[in-house]
Structure formats: C-alpha cells, structure tokens
C-alpha cells in the first residue's frame, strides 16, 4: 500500500513539474484525423489558349487555376431525430451572450445550461455542438480563438452540471457568422455569443 | 532603400537630376500626388489606382508595343502599371510606332526627361503562339541594356508583360520584380465566399474555391503550387491544402475544436497550425503529407497566427499570455519564447519580410487597426497607413511591397504599399468585400 502510494505520488509530482515547463511534446490527437482526398467538383480548367486563325497552339498555360465548387449542404446542422420525449425536451433557449472581451457565463444563463445538461445526461445518444462567436472588432484568427474560449466555457459549465463531455464539441466561428450586422454596440452585443445546436 | 549605383543608370546622380529637372519634377509631383485612375478596356472587374510620390523614381519612357492592339492585350499599359506600382519608376508615355528594331533618338528621349526607353512588339507565329520582344535602352549613356524575346501561348500574354516589367525592374534597380507573382485573397459576395488567385495588378483573377461558408487565412506553399487555408464548410474551422493547378484538396487538420492559421515551413514539408483540442488555442506543427501533430507552445493563453522566419529557424506568433495579444518568437524546435512587440496593448497578424529583418503587423490604437512596420530587435514601429481598419499584411517576395486589406467607403479593399508608406496602390472591386490577401512566392 505504502509502495503504491509513493509511486503514485512521485508520478503525480513529476507530471506537475512537467506541466509547468514549456517544452514541445508529442501528443496523439484526441480524435482521428479524417485526412481525406475529396474528388473536387472541378469546373472548367484554366482559360485555354485557343485562337481564331489558321493554327491553334496546344499546351498548358502557365497561369492555370482549377476551380473547386462547394455546394451548400442540405439540412446542415439540423441534427438527428428529436431527443427524447416531451418531458425531456431541450430548452428552446439556445444562445448564451457574453460581455466584451469576456468568457464568463453570466448568472442569467445558468438555467438554460442546466436544462441542456439534464437532457444530455439522460439521453446518452444525444450529441450537441457549441458554436462560439465574437463581434467583428479585431483580427479574424484572434477572434476565432476568442470564440473558441467562449464555446469551451459553455462546455465546461455543461460538464460541471453533469453532461458527459463525449457528447459535446466546442467549435468557433470567430467573427465569420454574425447574427447581426452593424458597427455599434447593439449589433456587437448580439454577436458575442455561444449557440448550442443538436448534431 | 539601397542605392544600386553599379546597376542603376550611371548618370542618375541626385544633384544632376535636381539641377536639370526641378521644374518638371515639381509639375510631375503635383500630377502624381493626385490619384491616377487607370482604365482597362473592359477586362475583368478590377482596376488599379496608384497614388503617392516616391523618394527616388527612375523616369522610363514606354511606347505601346507594335501590334499589341491586334492581340487584344495592352502589354505596355500592364508594364507601365507594374513599374509605377513598384514605387521605383515614373513612366513617360511614348507614342506608338516604335519597336525593338527601331533606330531610336536617345538624346531626344533624354531631353524629354527619360533616363531609359522601352519599346517592343508582339508577333503572332505560324504555330499560333506569340513572340513578345522588347529592348531597354539607357538614354543617358546612349546604349542598349536589354534585348529579350519571349514565345508564349495567348493565355500567357499578360504573364509575358509582367515578366518584361520584372526584367526592367531588376535591370534598373538591382532587385527582382514581383509582377509575375500571384496574390491569393478571399472575396465575399452576399452569402458566397471565393478564394481567388490573381496577378498583383488585380487582373487575371481565377477562382480556386467557391464555398457557401467562410474561407480565411490562405497561405502559399514555398513552391507556389499549393494553398493552405481554413474552411468552415464542415461547420467548424479545419485546415485544408489544395493544389492550385489541379484543384485536388485534402484536410490536413480536423481535430476536436478549431483548426486554423496554417503557415508553411520554408522546406514545404510541415505546416504550423493553431489547434484548440479542448483547451485554449496552441501552436502545433503537422506534416503536410498528413500525420500526428507535434505541440510547439504550452501556455495557458491563446497562441495563434504563427509564421516561420525565412531561414526556418524561428516561428513568430501572436500570444495573449501577457494580457493583450502581442507578437512573440520561438525557436522552430521549441523552447524559450521571446517577446517582439512592445508598443501598444494589442498587436496581431505578423508577416515577416523575406530577409527576416522586418515585421509587418496590425496594431490597435484607440479602436483603430493600423498597419505597422517594425525592424526586428528594435522597439519603435512605424505606421504605414492612416486608415482605421487594416488587416492581414503580407510581404511581397522581394521584400519591397506589402499587400493588406482595409476598409473603404464602398467595402473592404486590397492595397499595396511600399515600405516607406509613400506609394500606395488600391485594387478596386465592384461592391464585393476583399480580404485575407496572401502574396505568393517567385516562380509559378
């Protein structure tokens, strides 16, 4: 017993020391990497060099760019079948709003999160995604990271309320999907948000 | 700006120029400082505006190329716009009728204020290709500096004109021109996003990717053949790599959470990316061919927007570990982190010059986002613009120009600027928002 405890303690303290250091380490991905080669829907290739006249020169122009055309997904993000019975219906409120530069979840949203957490806990097949957003001020990549922090903050709250993390993913759209357009605080406050969606 | 005394026209000495040409220079200064719009003959929807006066501009006379109206590509106009955009030249329009075989009266051109003269022609060959020929004369010394011929397909006539401009630029300044390179950028029209590849004059634009969801952070591979970018097509941020010529594409980072901010290592083998993976954004490197990521930073803050130094030994990135976002630097193999920006409390979007000595980035000052230039190791940055919504700077591969996005009354536009901030070019578009420019490398 003592031996086991000592070994555990030294392992734990070693890990604590390592965690405090900044050094590169190899980490296995927490999710599989679906590195796929999609066949592109390639439309007409680069402008060919056809000339009206006696001779037409063949050959590949040096300026060639192929176009990949993505069509909108039908029913994107709509999610699967209704989760559970009417008794266990998810709250209709699905948006948490944030103050400027903040990831703190205000008290007024605790009820909403509690409701969702209960549904997730009792329906093991239900999956949700939390999408974080920012207002349009600032750089796109930095805002993507800020939006991610908001989504993670909501995920953490749900997890503390009992929702299994395996049923959740936090992602970010940064400033790319504003709910409201405009360059004033009314619009900005409506864009600083995290949305809970069924998957 | 370096003085290329050996390669520039020998008679171009500052005192001589001032004595002979001051009245003309003053008139030209006034003319140049107003915005000069160049109209293209109904080719594409982008036009270019150039404004500003550079410190030292070599006056070059340029005549329309013989037969260029027959082939439908305004070669001389393309060359003129390229030379003026570089900030190093002032073009004097010559009359039609000259070509590379003409006997030219160089003293007369000198009398008109030109230090050099360019004339050429384009000839359609029997096999359907086109022969673009030109000569560059030194009007001061009275001799020929360059004589070139390029045989190209019709689709490459614009590219041939850009290459002519590059050769003139290099012969007269000593630095390679960037007119035959490409710029990638994202266009948003309504609810549609397109990733475009275009010549630096904004023409010849082609679409690499069209998507109903946002595309951000395009990054050219060092060989100019691929683009990495972030696409939200799967309802989250994932990093893709696409072959520009074939359109073949694959996801290289699609881990839990957001995957973004790709940048290529100089050897083209790895990408540094920002992954969240259940925590705050952190830097990782991944092999371009696919495989597990290697974590690079281990802070509890946001670390993102990484770019490699040109020698591959360092990675510059943005971190808010000190409170607000600032630019830092870490050895590419990991280790100690060094802070680079010290002025202001919000500094993002670094771009490093090809010689590794200059850093362009965006600073937020009193709510305005402005493009700044900092010599690495110094503390005092220099603002390059007086606009308020600058984004995403990217150095040209010769280190003499920076492309960036900014907001204008009509929408978001792309601009280029010289490093002294004096010559600016605006690429106009018709009502669509242009953002996220990335300047491609030499060689197509």
Interface residues (C-beta under 8 A of the other chain):
Chain A: X21 X22 X23 X24 X25 X26 X27 X28 X29 X30 X31 X33 X34 X35 X36 X37 X38 X40 X42 X46 X47 X48 X49 X50 X51 X53 X54 X55 X56 X57 X59 X61 X62 X63 X64 X65 X66 X67 X68 X69 X70 X71 X72 X73 X76 X77 X129 X137 X138 X139 X140 X141 X142 X144 X145 X146 X147 X148 X149 X152 X169 X170 X171 X172 X173 X174 X176 X177
Chain B: X124 X126 X127 X128 X129 X153 X154 X155 X156 X158 X159 X197 X204 X206 X207 X208 X209 X210 X211 X212 X213 X214 X216 X217 X230 X232 X233 X235 X236 X237 X242 X243 X244 X245 X246 X247 X248 X249 X250 X251 X252 X253 X254 X255 X256 X257 X258 X260 X261 X274 X276 X277 X278 X279 X280 X281 X290 X291 X292 X293 X294 X295 X296 X297 X298 X299 X302 X304 X305 X318 X320 X325 X333 X334 X335 X336 X337 X346 X348 X349 X362 X364 X367 X369 X391 X392 X436 X444
